[in-house]
């Protein structure tokens, strides 16, 4: 997908190390939500409100914090550096609906998601998100999302 976007808009490759963790999280937020929504819709068509509820559960900071805790144990050193930078990034927005710790972990998950997307590592990205979704659902005692 990224190659198609780059070609269609005449974009050039940028050194990913030049992006701030919040810039990576900016794109990662959208990519993460798109993957989650794709998984949910492919599992079965249902009412829009239910689709939204299922996806909102998986993309909220609390769920992403659970994914962070799993990911930090299974990622490469390079991925760990991105995750750490994302967690330590100072955002001016803050959060109303999550603890500061969960919000920082969620930012880290989104930063790594953005990094993997921009690096063209789609397989690895899908692998980590799949493991994350499974971990959240397991933590929810098997509730279907």
N, C-alpha and C positions, 0 to 999 in steps of 0.2 A: 504494500500500500504506500509506504513512504517513497519508494522509487517512482510510483505513478504521480504522486503529489509533486515531487521534485521536478519531474519532467514536464508536467502540465503547467507549472508556474515558473519554470526556468530557474529553479533554486540550485545552489551549489552546496557541496559538502562543507560543513563547519566542524572544526575541532571541538568535540563535545566537552573537553576539559575547560573550555572557555565559558561554558554556560554556568550560571549560578545554580545552586540547588533549588532555589525557588522558581527559576525559569524551567528547570527540568520537571519540577512538581506541577507547574502550570500545564504543560503538555501532558504529563503523566496522569493528571486528574481526568482529563478527557479520554485518554487511551484506556485507562483502568475502567472507567464507567462504560465505555463502548464495548470492551471485552465482556464485562459482567452482563450488560444488557443483551448482548448477542447470545451468551450462554443461556440466559433466562428465556428469551423468546424461542430459541431452538429447542428448549425442553418442552415447550407446549404453548399454544396460543390460549390466552385467557383475557379477562377484562383488564383494561388499562390501569385501573386502580391497583389491582393485584400485581401487575407487572412492576409498577412503580414501587409498591411496598417491598417486593422481593429485592429489587435492585437497591433501593434505599438502605435496606438492612445490610447489604454486603459492602456498600461504598461508604458507609458512615465511619467516623474516626475510630470508634470502639472496635469495629470489625477489622479495620485496617491495622489497628494496634496489635490485634491477635496475629495477623499475618506477619507483621514486623517481627514479633517474638519467634515465630517459626522460621522466617527467612534468615534471620541473623545467624541461625545455626547451620544453614545449608548452602549459603552463598559463597562465591569465590572472594578472594581478597579484594579484587578490583570492585566487585559489586558491594562489598562491605564498606569500602571507602565512600562510595556514593550514598549508601544507606546512612552512614554516620554523618556525612555532610548535610543530608536532608534533615536528619533529626536535630542537628545543631543549628540549622538555619533560623534566623530571627525574622519572624513575620510580624508585620504591623497590624494585621487583621485580628489575630487571636481567634477565639472560638466562644460561642455561647452555649453549645450543646455537648461539649466533650471536656474532659479534663485536659489540662495543659500537656501532661505526659502522653495521653492518647493522641492529641492533636499533633504533637511533634513526631510521634511514630507514624501517624498517617501521612504527614508531609514527607517523611523518609520513604515510605512505600511508594508514594506518587513520584518522588524524585527518581527512584530506581526504575519505576515503570517508564517514565519519560526517557531516561537514559537508554534503557534497553530498546525502546521503540526507535529512538533516533539513531542508535547504533545498528539497527537492522537485525537485532537478535530476537526475532519474533518467536521462535521455538522456545527459547529460554524464558521469555516473557510469559508465554502461555503456560509453560510448566510451573513457574512460580505462582501465577494467579490461580491455576487449578489447585495446587497444593494449599494455597491460602483459603480458597473457597471451601475446600474439604475440611480444613482445620476449623473454620468458623462454624460450619454446619455440624461438625462433630462436637464442638464446644456448646452448641445449642441443643445438644442431646438428639441430634438427628432430625431436627425440624427441616422440612423441605423448603428450599428457596428457589 
